[in-house]
Structure formats: C-alpha cells, structure tokens
C-alpha cells in the first residue's frame, strides 16, 4: 500500500526532485501538490482523510508552512504532517511542534531521515492499529455525510 502524500512546495525544481526521490526510495504516491498556504489548506480540508502524509515547506509563494500546519490540527491519527525546510532552526522546530508537526526535516542535511520517516509510516499503516485507525476515520466521515 503506497503512502498517499500531499506536497506543499513553491520551488518547482525542489518539488520535482522531491517527488522523484520519494517515489524512487519509498512507496509514496504523491496525490497532489500546491505552492501556497491557501491552496494547501483548501485541498487538505476538502480531502480530509484521503491522505496519509503532508510534507510542507516553510516559505511558500503566498503564506507559509506554519499556517498549513495550523490548518491540519484536526487531522486523523493516521495522518502525519512534517515540515521540510532549509530553516530548521531550534525556534522553527519548536514552533512547528507547537502547531502539531509530527517532525521537522532540514532540506540540506536530513532528507535521508525524511525518507526513513516515510518508510516507517508506511509500515505503520500496514499494521492492524494503522488500518483500524483509517477504517474508523472512514466510518466517521461516512456517518457524518449520511446525516
């Protein structure tokens, strides 16, 4: 089962390289991507529950990744959001954690850690607790829709 991923990145070269590396190194399916905070928040809200991982850059064409993190606070337990930035300072790491980021990775020195994180999350989703969390979230969404 691939890790359904959403990317928020405003640099086209970085986006393309990241997509290629993720799909080559891990079992990732990039479902969609955006380059602004507003687009990301809209897509993530509209597709609530349809993704497993969001990888978010800090600086975007409009808005920033911290605003995207804040918009993901009410995601399902099986959904993870990570910040991928060239500015992974202690202050940014702390602020991201306060906003609910599951991890922060430095683009220049921690890509291997990001790939390992993706592999670990993929393994979790294949376990009974991971599958149960996703099934329960789907059942909640369907019961909300039918009301």
N, C-alpha and C positions, 0 to 999 in steps of 0.2 A: 504494500500500500504506500503510495507516494505521500510525502509531506506537502499538503496543499499550502502554498505560500503566496503572500502578497508583499510586494516590494514598494517602498516609498523612497525614491532616489531621484534627484534632479539632474545629475550628470549622466548623459546618455552613454558615454564610454564606460563609466563605472557600472551603470545598470546592465549593459550588455555583457561585460566581463563577469559580473557577479552572477547573472543568470546562467551563463555558460559554465562557470565553475561549480555552482550549486548543482546543476543537473548532471555534471560530469562526476563529481566527487560524492554526492549524496543522492538519495532517492527523493528528489524535490520536483514538484510540478508548480511552476510559477503560474498562478491563475490570472493575475492581473498586476498592474503597477500604476503608480501616479507620481507626480512631481511637486504637488502642493499639499498643504495641510488640509485645505477644504475638500479637495478631491479624495484624499485618503480617508478622512473622517466620513464622508458621504458613502464611499464604497464599503468601508468596514461596517458601517451601520446597516446599509442595505443588504449586505451579505453576512449578517451576523450568524455565526455558527457554521458557515460554509468554508472556513479556512482553519488551518492548524497553527500557522506561524506568520507573523508580520515582522518584516525586517525594515527598520525605519532609519533613515539618515537624519542627522540633527538639523542641518541647514538645507532648506528647500527653496524652490523657486518663489513660492509665497508661503508665509507662515514658517513653522518649524516642527521638528520631530517631537519636541516636548508636548506640543498641542495634540499631536496624534496619539502619544502615549496617554495623555489625559482622557482622550476620547475613547480609549479602549479599556477603561477601568472596569466596566461591567461585562467583560467577555466571559466566556465559559471556561471552566477549569482546565480543559484540554487545549485551550488556545494560548499560545505564548507570543509575547511581543518583545523584540530585542531592539536595542539602539546600536547602529553601526555608524561610527563617526571617526573623523580624524582628530576630534577634540575630546577624547576620552579622559578628561582630567578628573581628579577626585571629586571636584564640585559637580561636574556634569554627571558622573556616575551616581553620586548621592541624589541629585535632583531627579534623575531618571528612575532610580529605585523608589523614591517617594511618590512618583507618578504611576508606579506599577510595572515598570520594565522588569522582565524576568532576567535580563542580562544586558550588559553593555560590552561591545567589542570595538577595539581600535582597528580601523581600516588598514593602517600601515603595518601593524605588528601582530594582530590577533585573528586573522582570517582562518587559520587552522583551528583555533578554538571555536569559531562560529561553525565551521563545518562539522566539528565533533559534536557541538550542541545540536545541530540538525540531525545527525545520526542518532544521538541519544533520544531526542524527542520522537523520532520515527520509531525507534524500538519501543518506547513507552506506549505509543498509540497502538501497537500490535499486542500489548498485554491486555488481560481481562479488565483491569481497572481503567485503562485508557479507552478501551472500546465501550465499556459501560458508561463512562462519563460522556462520551459522544452520543451514545444511544439515548441517554436520559435527557440531554440537551435537545436532541431532535424531538423527542416526545413532548417536552415542554413547549417548544416552538409550535408544534402541530396543534397542541391543545389550545394555545393562545390564538392561533389563526382560526380555529373552528368555532371559537366563542363569539 
